[in-house]
Structures are given as structure tokens and as C-alpha cells.
Amino acid sequence: MNQDDEHLQLLAVFHYVVAGLAAVFALFPIFHLIIGLMMVLAPDKLGTAGAPVPAMLGWFFVIFAATIIIMGWGFAVLVFTAGRFLARRKHHTFCVAMAAVECIFMPFGTVLGVFTMIVLMRESVKQRFSVTSSLPPPPVAAAAGSG
């Protein structure tokens, strides 16, 4: 196993770890979701004796928390998928794009994204993905005056 294969295998494992961390961190708004559901389903339990909590506020909590959780899990799935593609040496462009997106998930995603981009930009690694850096040949024009 050469150095490129080792680096790609390590990056794949670290992608799985970061995907797991992202999935766990995406659950932090679960408290907002629970509080929002309580505001909607049992407003008399949270409000004062004279005025219950408005249901609209509860729906805001529910929608906001659910959106953050779903986006976080979606991100985790994409990071995990990038790890699978790195391990299988497939979809180079997707892996580079995900490395760039991972940089917003500080600090772990930033470090992983930068190292992934560094490794994926090597010509020897591109060849492992069957990607060449040269442009494809221009299309051949139709022969003029045939027939």
C-alpha cells in the first residue's frame, strides 16, 4: 500500500468520524423542538395562569429546530457518502466539493476539508480516481462537402 492509498483510507475513516459528530451535534436543537411541541400541545402548562403561550411561538420553535436537525443530518449523510467515495476511489469532483463544504463545520470539518483538498489535488491521487487534469480533445467538425 503506497502513501496515497494510506492517506485516502485515513481520510475515509475521518469522514466517518466527522459524519457521526455532525449527526450528534445536529441533535442539539432537540430541546427547542420539545419545548415548541409543549407550547403547541399543552400551552396551559407553560404559560401564566391568565395567558397561555401563543401556539404560533411554539410552531416557530418546532419548525426552526426541525429544520436545523434535518439539515444537520443531511450534512452528516453527505460527509459519510464522501467517505465511502474516498474509500472506493470514486466521484472525485463530489469529494472535492464536499471537502470545501466541510470547512464550515469548525473545527473538525475545517481541518478535514483542508487535508482532503490537499490530498485530492495530487496528480497521483487523481489518477487513482481515473481523473486526468488535461482537457478533453475538441470535437471533430463534420466533413464539409461530403456527398
C-alpha positions in Angstrom: 0.0 0.0 0.0 1.5 3.3 -1.0 1.3 6.7 0.7 -1.7 7.9 -1.4 -3.7 4.8 -0.6 -2.9 5.3 3.1 -3.9 8.9 3.0 -7.2 8.2 1.2 -8.0 5.4 3.7 -7.3 7.6 6.6 -9.4 10.4 5.1 -12.3 8.0 4.6 -12.2 6.9 8.3 -12.0 10.6 9.4 -15.0 11.4 7.2 -17.0 8.7 9.0 -16.0 10.2 12.4 -16.9 13.7 11.4 -20.2 12.5 9.9 -21.0 10.9 13.3 -20.1 14.1 15.2 -22.2 16.2 12.8 -25.2 13.9 13.3 -24.8 14.2 17.1 -24.3 18.0 17.0 -27.4 18.2 14.8 -29.5 16.9 17.7 -28.7 19.9 19.9 -31.9 21.7 18.9 -34.0 18.8 20.1 -34.6 20.8 23.3 -36.2 23.6 21.3 -38.2 21.0 19.4 -39.6 19.5 22.7 -40.3 23.0 24.1 -42.1 24.0 20.9 -44.2 20.9 20.9 -45.1 21.5 24.6 -46.1 25.1 23.6 -48.4 23.7 20.9 -49.8 20.7 22.6 -50.0 21.9 26.2 -49.9 25.7 26.2 -51.6 25.9 29.7 -48.6 24.1 31.3 -46.0 26.7 30.2 -47.9 30.0 30.3 -49.1 32.0 33.2 -52.4 31.3 34.8 -54.2 34.1 32.9 -52.5 33.8 29.5 -51.2 30.6 27.8 -48.3 30.7 25.5 -49.3 31.5 21.9 -49.3 28.5 19.6 -47.5 30.5 16.9 -44.5 30.8 19.1 -44.5 27.0 19.6 -44.7 26.4 15.9 -41.8 28.7 15.3 -39.7 26.6 17.8 -40.8 23.4 16.2 -40.1 24.5 12.6 -36.8 26.1 13.4 -35.5 23.1 15.4 -36.7 20.5 12.9 -35.1 22.5 10.0 -31.7 22.6 11.8 -31.9 18.9 12.7 -32.8 17.8 9.2 -30.1 20.0 7.6 -27.5 18.7 10.1 -28.4 15.1 9.3 -28.3 15.8 5.6 -24.9 17.2 6.0 -23.8 14.1 8.0 -25.1 11.8 5.3 -23.2 13.7 2.6 -20.0 13.6 4.7 -20.4 9.9 5.2 -21.1 9.4 1.5 -17.9 11.4 0.7 -16.0 9.0 3.0 -17.4 6.0 1.1 -16.4 7.5 -2.2 -12.9 8.2 -0.9 -12.6 4.6 0.2 -13.8 3.4 -3.2 -11.8 6.0 -5.2 -15.0 7.2 -7.0 -16.5 10.6 -7.7 -13.5 12.8 -7.3 -15.5 16.1 -8.0 -18.0 15.2 -5.3 -15.3 14.6 -2.8 -13.6 17.9 -3.6 -16.9 19.8 -3.3 -17.7 18.1 0.0 -14.2 18.9 1.3 -15.0 22.6 0.6 -18.4 22.4 2.2 -16.9 20.6 5.3 -14.8 23.6 6.0 -17.9 25.4 7.5 -18.1 22.7 10.2 -15.5 24.1 12.5 -13.0 23.0 13.8 -13.1 19.3 12.8 -14.6 19.8 9.3 -12.3 22.6 8.6 -9.2 20.5 9.3 -10.6 17.5 7.5 -11.7 19.6 4.5 -8.4 21.3 4.0 -6.4 18.0 4.3 -8.9 16.3 1.9 -8.4 19.0 -0.7 -4.6 18.9 -0.4 -4.6 15.1 -0.9 -7.2 15.2 -3.7 -5.3 17.8 -5.7 -2.3 15.5 -6.2 -1.9 14.1 -9.7 -1.2 10.6 -8.4 -4.5 10.7 -6.4 -6.4 12.0 -9.4 -5.1 9.0 -11.4 -6.4 6.7 -8.7 -9.8 8.2 -9.3 -9.3 7.9 -13.0 -9.4 11.6 -13.4 -7.0 13.4 -15.7 -6.1 17.0 -15.5 -5.9 17.5 -19.2 -8.8 18.9 -21.2 -10.7 16.6 -23.5 -9.9 16.8 -27.2 -12.1 19.3 -29.1 -15.0 17.8 -31.0 -14.3 16.9 -34.7 -16.2 19.1 -37.1 -18.3 17.4 -39.7 -16.6 16.9 -43.0 -17.6 19.7 -45.4 -18.6 18.9 -48.9 -19.2 15.2 -48.3 -21.7 13.5 -50.5 
